[in-house]
Amino acid sequence: MTDTQKIGLMGHSIGGAVSMDMARQRDDISAVIDIDGTMLGEEKADGSKFAYNPEPFQVPLLALNNEVHGRGYATGNADGSEYVNQYVVERAKDARVMSFGGTEHMDFTDLPLLSPFLANMLGSGDVDHEQFMVKLNGIVLQWFDYYLKGTGDLSGIG
């Protein structure tokens, strides 16, 4: 049986940004996971420049990041401005961040398992890809079990 009042969204890269944007628009989204994505939907045009959405993100959010994105939370953008993901997480009602050393963007997909050559061309780190996928899938299940099913806990997350 499907509980239409407990919907979880997740996406990789631009899919993570879309998942967050949908959670802003719909009241039936109960949890979101942004997998190595820049939260582009949180940037709003303010005249000739971009400004970040000041409204706190209300849905429980888990941001899973590669090593470089993870550093952005501490260092900000190259021009000294605050990284959009950092801005959103710091103001969100309930947000957690996890960054994984030795990873790059494509490591959050199955591509390194299917085509290591192509994954390396597009950005893959030196992690054990099978072990990382098992770890990542476990984290995703733990997050959604907690927020969608009301089971388990969030120990080890964030």
C-alpha positions in Angstrom: 0.0 0.0 0.0 1.3 3.4 -0.9 1.0 6.3 1.6 0.5 9.3 -0.6 1.1 11.6 2.4 4.7 10.3 2.9 6.6 11.1 -0.3 10.4 11.2 -0.5 12.3 12.8 -3.3 15.9 12.4 -4.2 18.0 13.2 -7.2 21.6 13.4 -8.3 23.1 16.6 -9.6 20.4 18.7 -11.3 17.9 16.1 -10.1 18.7 17.0 -6.5 18.0 20.7 -7.3 14.7 19.7 -8.9 13.8 17.5 -5.9 14.3 20.5 -3.6 12.3 22.8 -5.8 9.4 20.3 -5.9 9.5 20.1 -2.1 9.2 23.9 -2.0 6.1 23.7 -4.2 4.2 20.7 -2.7 3.0 20.1 0.8 3.0 16.3 0.4 6.8 15.9 0.3 8.1 14.5 3.6 11.9 14.2 3.0 14.5 15.2 0.3 17.9 13.9 -0.5 20.2 16.1 -2.7 22.9 13.8 -4.1 25.9 15.9 -5.1 23.9 18.7 -6.6 24.1 22.4 -6.4 20.8 23.8 -5.1 20.2 25.9 -8.2 16.5 26.3 -7.5 17.4 28.3 -4.4 19.0 31.0 -6.5 16.4 33.7 -7.4 16.9 36.6 -9.8 17.1 39.9 -7.9 17.3 42.5 -10.6 20.6 42.1 -12.4 22.1 39.7 -9.8 21.2 36.4 -8.1 20.1 36.2 -4.5 19.3 33.2 -2.4 15.8 32.3 -1.4 15.5 33.6 2.2 12.6 31.4 3.1 13.9 28.5 5.3 13.6 25.1 3.7 10.9 23.3 5.6 11.3 19.6 4.5 13.9 17.4 6.1 16.9 17.6 3.8 20.0 15.4 3.5 22.8 16.7 1.3 25.3 14.1 0.2 28.4 15.6 -1.4 31.7 14.7 -3.1 34.9 16.0 -1.5 35.0 19.3 -3.5 31.4 20.2 -2.9 31.8 19.3 0.8 34.6 21.9 1.1 32.3 24.5 -0.4 30.3 24.5 2.8 33.3 25.7 4.8 35.1 27.9 2.2 32.2 29.3 0.2 32.5 30.3 -3.5 35.8 31.3 -5.2 34.6 35.0 -5.2 34.1 34.9 -1.4 30.3 34.7 -1.5 28.4 32.1 0.4 27.9 28.7 -1.3 24.1 28.3 -2.0 24.0 24.8 -0.4 25.6 26.2 2.7 23.1 29.1 2.8 20.1 26.7 2.5 21.4 24.1 5.0 22.2 26.7 7.7 18.7 28.2 7.5 16.7 24.9 6.9 14.4 23.6 9.6 16.1 20.2 9.5 19.1 19.6 7.3 22.2 17.4 7.5 25.3 17.3 5.3 27.6 14.4 4.6 30.7 14.6 2.4 32.8 11.7 1.2 36.5 11.9 0.7 38.0 10.4 -2.4 34.8 10.9 -4.4 33.9 12.9 -7.4 30.6 13.6 -9.1 30.1 10.4 -11.0 30.8 8.2 -7.9 27.2 8.9 -6.7 25.9 7.0 -9.8 26.3 3.4 -11.1 28.5 4.6 -13.9 31.8 3.7 -12.3 30.5 0.1 -12.0 29.2 0.0 -15.6 31.9 1.9 -17.4 35.0 2.8 -15.3 36.6 4.4 -18.4 33.7 6.8 -19.1 33.3 7.5 -15.3 36.9 8.5 -15.1 36.5 10.8 -18.1 33.5 12.5 -16.4 34.8 12.6 -12.9 35.3 9.6 -10.6 37.4 9.4 -7.5 39.5 6.6 -6.0 37.0 5.0 -3.7 36.0 1.4 -3.9 32.9 1.9 -6.0 31.0 -1.2 -4.9 31.6 -0.5 -1.2 30.6 3.2 -1.7 27.4 2.2 -3.5 26.5 -0.1 -0.6 27.2 2.7 1.9 25.3 5.3 -0.1 22.3 3.1 -0.5 22.3 2.3 3.2 22.3 6.0 4.1 19.4 6.7 1.6 17.3 3.9 3.0 18.0 5.0 6.6 17.0 8.6 5.9 13.7 7.6 4.1 12.9 4.8 6.6 13.1 7.4 9.4 11.1 10.2 7.7 8.7 8.1 5.6 8.1 5.0 7.7 8.9 6.3 11.2 11.4 3.5 11.8 15.0 3.5 12.8 17.1 6.5 13.7 19.5 8.9 12.1 22.7 7.8 13.9 25.7 8.2 11.7 24.0 10.6 9.4 25.3 14.2 9.2 
